[in-house]
Amino acid sequence: MSSVSTRPSDVPTPTSGFATLGVPAALVKSLSRQGITEPFPIQTATMPDALAGRDVLGRAQTGSGKTLAFGLPMIARLTDKTARRNHPLGLVLVPTRELAMQVVDTLAPLAQAVGLDVRLVAGGMPYSRQIEALRRGVEILVATPGRLVDLIQQGNCNLSDVEISVLDEADHMADLGFLPVVTELLEQVRPDGQRLLFSATLDNGIDKLVKRFLTDPVNHSTEEATASVSTMDHHLLLVHPEDKAAVTAQIAAREGRTILFVRTKHGADRLASTLARQGVAAGSLHGGKTQAARTKALDAFRAGRVPVLVATDVAARGIHVDDVSLVVHVDPPGEHKDYLHRAGRTARAGESGTVVTLVLPHQQRDVDLMTTRAGVTPERTKVRPGATELFTVTGARTPSGIPVIEPAEPGSARRTGRPPRSGGYKGGGYQGKGAQAAGRGPSSGQGSSRTR
């Protein structure tokens, strides 16, 4: 394998449209029906080479439009081909079930427009449906590594026909320890096939993967591995330990879609329950939940029935929802990479967003070092519950105090009139009781969840 060549990523311009990039008319029409008419920078940069059959190394953050950047060329190049029983033609490897589902949701309608089938293979879901789909023949398979290896070992899938392989969020694959399995899988696809690899960084062994499996790849990089300073506002809110519970509750009670990050799965569940008792509809997402529970929580969050999601770092990469206007580090992350992953849940698809870190006095030094490594210079503000500054930065407001019993279908949320029980989420320093008054914030509305 030869070394990576480099090509400028700023031409053609993002306003040139999908058709001028070489995307077939049928796919351009399908995109138009979804209201997608202009490509993002990573799409503009990579698609001409990917459509031409080149191996591509794309470096871009989550939320930059990578799904269409690899999905459109794959669908275009496989059009008019039919997969044999148990032999997919295209393979997309992703690190998490949630991301796999998002990729399928994005690519399935486009593939259907040209007569191709896209299917999901991931853990936590029934084997029977996945086996049956493979037996009927699947042109494009979106898979998590573990489940795919299981199906191959059972004789239900064979990768020898795979012409195009995609490795999405390769750096997260490395973080989760999947690279040996990924290597095993890539060794089974056609040796003369096309490989597309997307990653925010090239550390933790990703560079070795590139050298081993990509042939004369074109390297396109649209962003450095730092948090966006053009579309994100970054803030450190300096709080007293006794005020943290009330400040968190008031932020969560704001209008708009909000994600709160904490350190542990038990802490996520406790904080979501505490907020619900104070009148804030909140769900939790972490690795300890069943797939059905995780899917339900994400669906409720996307639909706006539950405007607040409390999540752990394990789940951070699996949350791909547009119009998240605020990300809050209730527990500051331990590393700058975790800060970037969490922050990447907002300011997606060209939108703007705000990232807030709640900082206790003893955490200030570590947080300063972390944000410096993340390439961020946040604004610092000391806040108390009900402070004007808290409203200005986050849109915080007073929780209703009417406990939310169960997030129900739109228009039918069930509540009780019992006063809220006091309580505290003690994981990660969230301590205290209740919530004090804060100013009311303007409504920011709801949004879509399309992954591009």
Secondary structure, 3 states (H helix, E strand, C coil): CCCCEECCCCCCCHHHCCHHHCCCHHHHHHHHHCCCCCCCHHHHHHHHHHHCCCCEEEECCCCCCHHHHHHHHHHHHHCCCCCECCECCEEEECCCHHHHHHHHHHHHHHHHHCCCCEEEECCCCCHHHHHHHHHHCCCEEEECHHHHHHHHHCCCCCCCCCCEEEECCHHHHHHCCCHHHHHHHHCCCCCCCEEEEEECCCCCCHHHHHHHHCCCCEEEECCCCCCCCCCEEEEEEECCHHHHHHHHHHHHCCCCEEEEECCCHHHHHHHHHHHHHCCCCEEEECCCCCHHHHHHHHHHHHHCCCCEEEECHHHHCCCCCCCEEEEEECCCCCCHHHHHHHHCCCCCCCCCEEEEEEECHHHHHHHHHHHHHCCCCCEEEECCCCCHHHHHHHCCCCCCCCCEEECCCCCCCEECCCCCCCCCCCHHHCCCCCCCCCCCCCCCCCCCCCCC
